[in-house]
Amino acid sequence: MTLNTDLKAQLIAEFQATEDRLNGASRTPFFQRKKEALLTFEKLGFPTIRHEEWKYSNVKGLINQGFDFHAPGQVTAADVDALQIPNLEGNVLYFVNGVFQPELSVVISPENQLLILNFAQAAKQFPELIEQHFAKYADYSDNAFTALNTAFAQHGVFIHVPDGAMVEMPVILRFISDARVQNVASQPRNLIVLGHRADVKVAESFRTLGNNAAFTNIVTEVILGEEAHFEYYKVQDESDKAYHIGTTHIQHGRASQSYSVTVSINGGFIRNNLNLVLDGERCDAHMYGLYLPNERQHVDNHTLVVHAQPNCESSELYKGILYDKSTGVFNGKIFVKQDAQKTNAYQSCRNVLASPDASMNTKPQLEIYADDVKCSHGTTTGQLNEEAMFYLQSRGIPKDKARALLMQAFAQDVIEKMRIPAMKQYLEGLIVEKIGEI
């Protein structure tokens, strides 16, 4: 799995230079965990297609390029205005090349509902809380990109919702890669902690400016207290030269609920890892995904749901429409531990190949060690329904219009799960625009 590249050597040398400048701070538990992650990355190296988890997603095009991991970016208020989502209200935080931009951001929720700090601030102000949770859930032992992000964790956001707090306005994290001057890279690290019966909606949005390559390696860890409710939305509308590798881990406490929607509109190379551990009784988790690659775009969704305790439910629906010479991957695994009796788990992946040159690789998996469970999974990949096409055309609808209507209806099953109205309306427009253009 080890692959010696200039990028790998650059990153290792940069970490060592940072360690030399820290003096006594390098002995803190926080930094020692980062150092352990760096050693793991050094041992693993970047994955190749010989690694089972990366069999269909080749990162060679990424690691053979050079990136500036410290490019400041020159995003102005005018640039932000051009990227606005109409009628979106909430706590909107902007990050440029991974770095928080307070002058562009707005936080409107009161502090007794919501604490928001950039990750570096949180590490200084709440070291015990960071030590309690940081890198305890997103496993980096066999994931080079998660190990790399952990080693360089500095930028990103820390969100804490105290016991009983219901955050009325969503938290929108808008990540912008400013690649107008050079190839840029960023490694945001987010930590979200919900207390007992806390409730919040969090959305991550990703955009690219410029024609150079951009690499985003992001890790988000979410810890749900007992009976907490968490909604998570991820929207990717990046450039054809954007590489995005993201890992989100949601750790469930007793009777907690999570609800997630991942929508990939554009991006040259996208890998989304969504991992959930239901580590308390009566947990409930719902996962939805939609991807629309075209040209030579590549979208890979890896999901993992671990049922660790009894009387929990999970459901999963991912749908894809693939155009031109694009490729897609779906690898979904449900793991039911021996103690997780009375588990109810459902998984489905459905895909439409809109071009004979498009390809989709699916691998649904069930691994069950309990005997009193209800689990099912399934995947389908095919063409549009010819009978439906014929019906619409027989009603006087032109072929191209009929095709677009069926594609939109297919995608709507996921888009309607978006519970932030402004984002839902915006996404509907993007999908209609993309489907109509192709």
RODO-2510 file (C-alpha; in nm, 4 decimals, decimal comma):
residues 438
     n   res          X          Y          Z
     1     m     0,0000     0,0000     0,0000
     2     t     0,2975     0,2327     0,0542
     3     l     0,3653     0,4714    -0,2308
     4     n     0,6632     0,7042    -0,2097
     5     t     0,5680     1,0379    -0,3600
     6     d     0,6898     1,3947    -0,3367
     7     l     0,3605     1,4923    -0,1762
     8     k     0,4044     1,2392     0,1007
     9     a     0,7629     1,3518     0,1655
    10     q     0,6537     1,7176     0,1647
    11     l     0,3886     1,6544     0,4280
    12     i     0,6139     1,4543     0,6575
    13     a     0,8854     1,7198     0,6387
    14     e     0,6318     1,9933     0,7127
    15     f     0,5035     1,8129     1,0219
    16     q     0,8567     1,7656     1,1533
    17     a     0,9348     2,1338     1,1016
    18     t     0,6192     2,2273     1,2928
    19     e     0,7158     1,9952     1,5804
    20     d     1,0575     2,1599     1,6074
    21     r     0,8948     2,5020     1,6541
    22     l     0,6586     2,3919     1,9315
    23     n     0,9164     2,3295     2,2037
    24     g     0,7331     2,2149     2,5186
    25     a     0,3906     2,2174     2,3543
    26     s     0,4915     1,9140     2,1509
    27     r     0,4569     1,7024     2,4685
    28     t     0,0854     1,7737     2,5188
    29     p    -0,1584     1,4813     2,4747
    30     f    -0,3222     1,6698     2,1871
    31     f     0,0000     1,6952     1,9892
    32     q     0,1085     1,3422     2,0789
    33     r    -0,2116     1,2106     1,9212
    34     k    -0,1339     1,4123     1,6108
    35     k     0,2182     1,2709     1,6046
    36     e     0,0829     0,9177     1,6334
    37     a    -0,1432     0,9886     1,3363
    38     l     0,1527     1,1190     1,1355
    39     l     0,3453     0,7977     1,2047
    40     t     0,0417     0,6003     1,0893
    41     f     0,0265     0,8024     0,7672
    42     e     0,3991     0,7537     0,7136
    43     k     0,3542     0,3773     0,7524
    44     l     0,0446     0,3493     0,5331
    45     g     0,1342     0,5896     0,2567
    46     f    -0,1323     0,6929     0,0090
    47     p    -0,3670     0,4092    -0,0905
    48     t    -0,3528     0,2366    -0,4267
    49     i    -0,6146     0,0328    -0,6106
    50     r    -0,4612    -0,2783    -0,4508
    51     h    -0,6198    -0,1653    -0,1243
    52     e    -0,9683    -0,3198    -0,1114
    53     e    -1,1325     0,0003     0,0135
    54     w    -0,9844     0,1940    -0,2815
    55     k    -1,0240    -0,0712    -0,5511
    56     y    -1,2354     0,1502    -0,7769
    57     s    -1,0971     0,4914    -0,6768
    58     n    -0,7457     0,5653    -0,7983
    59     v    -0,5815     0,8644    -0,6259
    60     k    -0,2736     0,8608    -0,8482
    61     g    -0,3899     1,1763    -1,0283
    62     l    -0,4088     1,3531    -0,6916
    63     i    -0,0789     1,2571    -0,5354
    64     n     0,1247     1,3238    -0,8484
    65     q     0,0405     1,6945    -0,8294
    66     g     0,1888     1,9683    -0,6182
    67     f    -0,0312     2,1698    -0,3791
    68     d     0,0135     2,4708    -0,1556
    69     f    -0,1340     2,3788     0,1833
    70     h    -0,0985     2,7345     0,3133
    71     a    -0,2327     2,9444     0,0264
    72     p    -0,4208     3,2327     0,1948
    73     g    -0,6843     3,2930    -0,0729
    74     q    -0,8211     3,6338    -0,1634
    75     v    -1,1947     3,5819    -0,1296
    76     t    -1,3813     3,9099    -0,0939
    77     a    -1,7331     3,9984     0,0138
    78     a    -1,8205     4,0331    -0,3553
    79     d    -1,7007     3,6775    -0,4192
    80     v    -1,9156     3,5569    -0,1311
    81     d    -2,2200     3,7453    -0,2615
    82     a    -2,1840     3,5613    -0,5937
    83     l    -2,1973     3,2287    -0,4071
    84     q    -2,4933     3,3130    -0,1856
    85     i    -2,7813     3,0698    -0,1500
    86     p    -3,0968     3,2821    -0,1850
    87     n    -3,3077     3,3269     0,1284
    88     l    -3,0740     3,1167     0,3430
    89     e    -3,0962     3,2177     0,7080
    90     g    -2,8794     3,0787     0,9818
    91     n    -2,5346     3,0782     1,1336
    92     v    -2,3180     3,0978     0,8211
    93     l    -1,9453     3,0386     0,8609
    94     y    -1,6998     3,0796     0,5732
    95     f    -1,3703     2,8975     0,5355
    96     v    -1,1237     2,9844     0,2582
    97     n    -0,8681     2,7152     0,1820
    98     g    -0,9694     2,5608     0,5116
    99     v    -0,9150     2,8729     0,7267
   100     f    -1,2054     3,0362     0,9118
   101     q    -1,2967     3,3864     0,7878
   102     p    -1,4714     3,5699     1,0750
   103     e    -1,5171     3,8909     0,8734
   104     l    -1,7287     3,7028     0,6174
   105     s    -1,9223     3,4953     0,8715
   106     v    -2,2387     3,5580     1,0723
   107     v    -2,3456     3,3857     1,3964
   108     i    -2,6963     3,4734     1,5087
   109     s    -2,7868     3,2014     1,7618
   110     p    -2,7405     3,2986     2,1288
   111     e    -2,4430     3,1566     2,3179
   112     n    -2,6657     2,9645     2,5587
   113     q    -2,7829     2,7600     2,2583
   114     l    -2,4635     2,7275     2,0626
   115     l    -2,0897     2,7625     2,1126
   116     i    -1,8846     2,8035     1,7942
   117     l    -1,5062     2,8365     1,7879
   118     n    -1,2475     2,7683     1,5257
   119     f    -1,0662     2,4441     1,5975
   120     a    -0,7365     2,6076     1,7003
   121     q    -0,9163     2,8305     1,9535
   122     a    -1,1047     2,5352     2,0984
   123     a    -0,7835     2,3376     2,1463
   124     k    -0,6495     2,6236     2,3616
   125     q    -0,9663     2,7217     2,5500
   126     f    -1,1165     2,3759     2,6080
   127     p    -0,8211     2,1357     2,6073
   128     e    -0,9966     1,8785     2,8283
   129     l    -1,3037     1,8628     2,6029
   130     i    -1,0878     1,8370     2,2911
   131     e    -0,8746     1,5688     2,4537
   132     q    -1,1885     1,3753     2,5495
   133     h    -1,3205     1,3575     2,1934
   134     f    -1,0563     1,4476     1,9337
   135     a    -0,9642     1,1509     1,7113
   136     k    -1,1455     0,9081     1,9421
   137     y    -1,4067     0,8108     1,6829
   138     a    -1,2793     0,8729     1,3281
   139     d    -1,0451     0,5752     1,3029
   140     y    -0,7170     0,6503     1,1290
   141     s    -0,5429     0,3168     1,1856
   142     d    -0,6117     0,2013     0,8287
   143     n    -0,7135     0,5245     0,6581
   144     a    -0,4236     0,7322     0,5310
   145     f    -0,6304     1,0423     0,4594
   146     t    -0,7942     1,0459     0,8031
   147     a    -0,4491     0,9954     0,9588
   148     l    -0,3140     1,2835     0,7515
   149     n    -0,5969     1,5133     0,8541
   150     t    -0,5544     1,4177     1,2202
   151     a    -0,1828     1,4909     1,2078
   152     f    -0,2409     1,8413     1,0709
   153     a    -0,5627     1,9231     1,2604
   154     q    -0,5635     2,2974     1,3202
   155     h    -0,8271     2,4665     1,1074
   156     g    -1,1970     2,3928     1,1067
   157     v    -1,4722     2,4418     1,3596
   158     f    -1,5679     2,3281     1,7085
   159     i    -1,9416     2,3289     1,7812
   160     h    -2,0916     2,2543     2,1217
   161     v    -2,4639     2,2389     2,1909
   162     p    -2,5277     2,2101     2,5670
   163     d    -2,7780     1,9820     2,7377
   164     g    -3,1370     2,0534     2,6437
   165     a    -3,0534     2,3273     2,3917
   166     m    -3,2529     2,3394     2,0699
   167     v    -3,0716     2,5467     1,8077
   168     e    -3,3455     2,7016     1,5984
   169     m    -3,1271     2,8299     1,3145
   170     p    -2,9072     2,5904     1,1143
   171     v    -2,5285     2,6086     1,1156
   172     i    -2,3965     2,6388     0,7592
   173     l    -2,0252     2,5701     0,7058
   174     r    -1,9233     2,7022     0,3636
   175     f    -1,5838     2,5806     0,2452
   176     i    -1,4358     2,7662    -0,0527
   177     s    -1,1212     2,6540    -0,2319
   178     d    -0,9590     2,9588    -0,3928
   179     a    -0,7618     2,8041    -0,6806
   180     r    -0,7492     3,1131    -0,9001
   181     v    -0,3709     3,1551    -0,8648
   182     q    -0,2291     2,8100    -0,7945
   183     n    -0,3081     2,4539    -0,6852
   184     v    -0,4364     2,4684    -0,3281
   185     a    -0,5054     2,2159    -0,0534
   186     s    -0,6812     2,2287     0,2823
   187     q    -0,7455     1,9894     0,5698
   188     p    -1,0322     2,1187     0,7856
   189     r    -1,1075     1,9337     1,1074
   190     n    -1,4520     1,9696     1,2636
   191     l    -1,5657     1,8502     1,6048
   192     i    -1,9357     1,8710     1,6934
   193     v    -2,0541     1,7744     2,0429
   194     l    -2,4223     1,7583     2,1371
   195     g    -2,5325     1,7276     2,4974
   196     h    -2,8298     1,5410     2,6434
   197     r    -3,1470     1,6165     2,4390
   198     a    -2,9634     1,8755     2,2302
   199     d    -3,0879     1,9492     1,8783
   200     v    -2,9108     2,1136     1,5827
   201     k    -2,8913     2,1152     1,2025
   202     v    -2,5451     2,1395     1,0434
   203     a    -2,4708     2,1717     0,6715
   204     e    -2,1350     2,1580     0,4917
   205     s    -2,1140     2,3214     0,1493
   206     f    -1,8132     2,3035    -0,0850
   207     r    -1,7322     2,5323    -0,3793
   208     t    -1,4266     2,6045    -0,5941
   209     l    -1,3034     2,9311    -0,7425
   210     g    -1,0543     2,9280    -1,0287
   211     n    -0,9205     2,6809    -1,2817
   212     n    -0,6336     2,5266    -1,0878
   213     a    -0,6510     2,2024    -0,8937
   214     a    -0,7941     2,2021    -0,5418
   215     f    -0,7620     1,9263    -0,2804
   216     t    -0,9861     1,9120     0,0257
   217     n    -0,9241     1,6473     0,2932
   218     i    -1,1862     1,7030     0,5624
   219     v    -1,2815     1,5066     0,8738
   220     t    -1,5896     1,5788     1,0851
   221     e    -1,6504     1,3987     1,4152
   222     v    -1,9971     1,4222     1,5704
   223     i    -2,0773     1,3009     1,9222
   224     l    -2,4429     1,2711     2,0194
   225     g    -2,5449     1,2713     2,3826
   226     e    -2,8446     1,0770     2,5100
   227     e    -3,1666     1,1579     2,3236
   228     a    -2,9893     1,4166     2,1069
   229     h    -3,1176     1,4932     1,7589
   230     f    -2,8747     1,5802     1,4779
   231     e    -2,9362     1,6662     1,1142
   232     y    -2,6398     1,6720     0,8758
   233     y    -2,6346     1,7932     0,5165
   234     k    -2,3404     1,7868     0,2770
   235     v    -2,3486     1,9570    -0,0641
   236     q    -2,0641     1,9402    -0,3161
   237     d    -2,0620     2,1688    -0,6194
   238     e    -1,6928     2,1867    -0,7003
   239     s    -1,4844     2,2103    -1,0164
   240     d    -1,3694     1,9335    -1,2486
   241     k    -1,0186     1,9821    -1,1071
   242     a    -1,1315     1,9456    -0,7472
   243     y    -1,0317     1,6450    -0,5381
   244     h    -1,2499     1,5948    -0,2326
   245     i    -1,1931     1,3289     0,0316
   246     g    -1,4237     1,3627     0,3288
   247     t    -1,4900     1,1491     0,6345
   248     t    -1,7824     1,2091     0,8682
   249     h    -1,8200     0,9954     1,1798
   250     i    -2,1366     1,0150     1,3925
   251     q    -2,1211     0,8491     1,7360
   252     h    -2,4658     0,7835     1,8806
   253     g    -2,5504     0,7864     2,2502
   254     r    -2,8600     0,6180     2,3927
   255     a    -3,1894     0,7013     2,2155
   256     s    -3,0235     0,9601     1,9910
   257     q    -3,1258     1,0284     1,6331
   258     s    -2,9332     1,1316     1,3231
   259     y    -3,0540     1,2281     0,9797
   260     s    -2,8086     1,2882     0,6955
   261     v    -2,8306     1,3891     0,3298
   262     t    -2,5257     1,3956     0,0981
   263     v    -2,5619     1,5530    -0,2472
   264     s    -2,2750     1,5543    -0,4989
   265     i    -2,3549     1,7824    -0,7921
   266     n    -2,0033     1,8373    -0,9328
   267     g    -1,6428     1,7508    -0,8552
   268     g    -1,3561     1,5907    -1,0431
   269     f    -1,2844     1,3236    -0,7797
   270     i    -1,5103     1,2784    -0,4768
   271     r    -1,4796     1,0252    -0,1962
   272     n    -1,7351     1,0507     0,0853
   273     n    -1,6974     0,8271     0,3908
   274     l    -1,9999     0,8367     0,6214
   275     n    -1,9621     0,6204     0,9315
   276     l    -2,2213     0,5791     1,2063
   277     v    -2,1901     0,3864     1,5320
   278     l    -2,5170     0,3250     1,7162
   279     d    -2,3651     0,2791     2,0607
   280     g    -2,6748     0,3001     2,2759
   281     e    -3,0179     0,1406     2,2841
   282     r    -3,3092     0,2829     2,0831
   283     c    -3,0973     0,4836     1,8413
   284     d    -3,2402     0,5840     1,5051
   285     a    -3,0386     0,6773     1,1946
   286     h    -3,1423     0,7751     0,8413
   287     m    -2,8974     0,8288     0,5524
   288     y    -2,9709     0,9621     0,2047
   289     g    -2,7413     1,0319    -0,0877
   290     l    -2,7605     1,1638    -0,4449
   291     y    -2,4806     1,1956    -0,7020
   292     l    -2,4890     1,3303    -1,0584
   293     p    -2,1433     1,2925    -1,2173
   294     n    -2,0863     1,3765    -1,5825
   295     e    -1,7924     1,3967    -1,8256
   296     r    -1,5084     1,2125    -1,6441
   297     q    -1,6140     1,2951    -1,2893
   298     h    -1,5787     1,0239    -1,0255
   299     v    -1,7981     0,9933    -0,7133
   300     d    -1,7355     0,7270    -0,4485
   301     n    -1,9677     0,6906    -0,1478
   302     h    -1,8567     0,4585     0,1315
   303     t    -2,0996     0,4140     0,4198
   304     l    -2,0692     0,2119     0,7396
   305     v    -2,3385     0,1593     1,0024
   306     v    -2,2321    -0,0267     1,3148
   307     h    -2,5166    -0,1551     1,5316
   308     a    -2,3449    -0,2006     1,8664
   309     q    -2,6473    -0,2056     2,0982
   310     p    -2,9974    -0,3622     2,0827
   311     n    -3,3278    -0,2110     1,9684
   312     c    -3,1845     0,0277     1,7092
   313     e    -3,2955     0,1135     1,3566
   314     s    -3,1122     0,2425     1,0499
   315     s    -3,2227     0,3110     0,6944
   316     e    -3,0210     0,4110     0,3924
   317     l    -3,1127     0,5229     0,0399
   318     y    -2,8531     0,6336    -0,2164
   319     k    -2,9351     0,7208    -0,5769
   320     g    -2,7131     0,8109    -0,8705
   321     i    -2,7501     0,9378    -1,2268
   322     l    -2,4320     0,8923    -1,4299
   323     y    -2,3626     1,0667    -1,7588
   324     d    -2,0916     1,0598    -2,0277
   325     k    -1,7785     0,8722    -1,9137
   326     s    -1,8321     0,9305    -1,5440
   327     t    -1,7848     0,6616    -1,2813
   328     g    -1,9550     0,5939    -0,9535
   329     v    -1,8883     0,3733    -0,6526
   330     f    -2,1164     0,2748    -0,3679
   331     n    -1,9826     0,0578    -0,0871
   332     g    -2,2321     0,0269     0,1969
   333     k    -2,1757    -0,1945     0,4990
   334     i    -2,4070    -0,2782     0,7860
   335     f    -2,2298    -0,4407     1,0808
   336     v    -2,4457    -0,5916     1,3564
   337     k    -2,2610    -0,6899     1,6724
   338     q    -2,3559    -0,9887     1,8854
   339     d    -2,5301    -0,7824     2,1533
   340     a    -2,7346    -0,5822     1,9019
   341     q    -3,0508    -0,7910     1,9146
   342     k    -3,3768    -0,6473     1,7750
   343     t    -3,1839    -0,4544     1,5102
   344     n    -3,3768    -0,3261     1,2091
   345     a    -3,1497    -0,2139     0,9241
   346     y    -3,2321    -0,1326     0,5637
   347     q    -3,0066    -0,0300     0,2761
   348     s    -3,0783     0,0475    -0,0903
   349     c    -2,8699     0,1891    -0,3764
   350     r    -3,0296     0,2653    -0,7136
   351     n    -2,8548     0,3996    -1,0208
   352     v    -2,9387     0,5128    -1,3718
   353     l    -2,6735     0,4980    -1,6417
   354     a    -2,7612     0,7812    -1,8783
   355     s    -2,4742     0,6928    -2,1124
   356     p    -2,3354     0,3614    -2,2401
   357     d    -1,9875     0,4837    -2,1406
   358     a    -2,0770     0,5527    -1,7768
   359     s    -2,0010     0,2892    -1,5149
   360     m    -2,1156     0,2125    -1,1616
   361     n    -1,9553    -0,0216    -0,9077
   362     t    -2,1665    -0,1284    -0,6103
   363     k    -2,0867    -0,3448    -0,3114
   364     p    -2,3604    -0,3710    -0,0461
   365     q    -2,2533    -0,5720     0,2593
   366     l    -2,4170    -0,7233     0,5652
   367     e    -2,2126    -0,8650     0,8519
   368     i    -2,4414    -0,9958     1,1258
   369     y    -2,3471    -1,1600     1,4557
   370     a    -2,6897    -1,1357     1,6247
   371     d    -2,9768    -1,3769     1,5558
   372     d    -3,2869    -1,1643     1,6239
   373     v    -3,2594    -0,8978     1,3540
   374     k    -3,4312    -0,7679     1,0413
   375     c    -3,1761    -0,6578     0,7828
   376     s    -3,1943    -0,6125     0,4082
   377     h    -2,9891    -0,4583     0,1340
   378     g    -3,0129    -0,4252    -0,2410
   379     t    -2,8738    -0,2412    -0,5388
   380     t    -2,9923    -0,1834    -0,8955
   381     t    -2,8193    -0,0251    -1,1938
   382     g    -2,9833     0,0190    -1,5321
   383     q    -3,1331     0,2476    -1,7942
   384     l    -3,4393     0,4711    -1,7762
   385     n    -3,7767     0,2997    -1,7752
   386     e    -3,8711     0,2664    -2,1424
   387     e    -4,2423     0,2341    -2,0647
   388     a    -4,2382     0,5627    -1,8742
   389     m    -4,0521     0,7289    -2,1616
   390     f    -4,3060     0,5974    -2,4108
   391     y    -4,5955     0,7153    -2,1954
   392     l    -4,4637     1,0712    -2,1713
   393     q    -4,3812     1,0869    -2,5411
   394     s    -4,7274     0,9558    -2,6279
   395     r    -4,8661     1,2572    -2,4413
   396     g    -4,6782     1,4924    -2,6727
   397     i    -4,3723     1,5546    -2,4554
   398     p    -4,0494     1,5664    -2,6618
   399     k    -3,7973     1,2905    -2,5929
   400     d    -3,5332     1,5142    -2,4336
   401     k    -3,7921     1,6796    -2,2100
   402     a    -3,9393     1,3441    -2,1108
   403     r    -3,5944     1,2149    -2,0258
   404     a    -3,5198     1,5206    -1,8094
   405     l    -3,8529     1,4897    -1,6269
   406     l    -3,7863     1,1256    -1,5396
   407     m    -3,4363     1,2088    -1,4172
   408     q    -3,5690     1,4885    -1,1983
   409     a    -3,8364     1,2610    -1,0525
   410     f    -3,5717     0,9967    -0,9803
   411     a    -3,3556     1,2513    -0,7951
   412     q    -3,6479     1,4064    -0,6066
   413     d    -3,6748     1,1099    -0,3675
   414     v    -3,3522     1,2274    -0,2057
   415     i    -3,3803     1,6041    -0,2510
   416     e    -3,7153     1,6115    -0,0694
   417     k    -3,5326     1,4832     0,2396
   418     m    -3,3508     1,8156     0,2690
   419     r    -3,5093     1,9945     0,5669
   420     i    -3,3485     2,3357     0,5181
   421     p    -3,5983     2,4935     0,2743
   422     a    -3,3614     2,7454     0,1127
   423     m    -3,0984     2,4783     0,0474
   424     k    -3,3606     2,2404    -0,0861
   425     q    -3,4902     2,4996    -0,3330
   426     y    -3,1366     2,5897    -0,4374
   427     l    -3,0450     2,2258    -0,4975
   428     e    -3,3587     2,1661    -0,7001
   429     g    -3,2503     2,4503    -0,9269
   430     l    -2,8968     2,3129    -0,9641
   431     i    -3,0268     1,9681    -1,0515
   432     v    -3,2738     2,0972    -1,3070
   433     e    -2,9966     2,3090    -1,4594
   434     k    -2,7527     2,0196    -1,4779
   435     i    -2,9986     1,7634    -1,6080
   436     g    -3,1278     2,0144    -1,8607
   437     e    -2,7790     2,1006    -1,9860
   438     i    -2,6627     1,7438    -2,0482
***
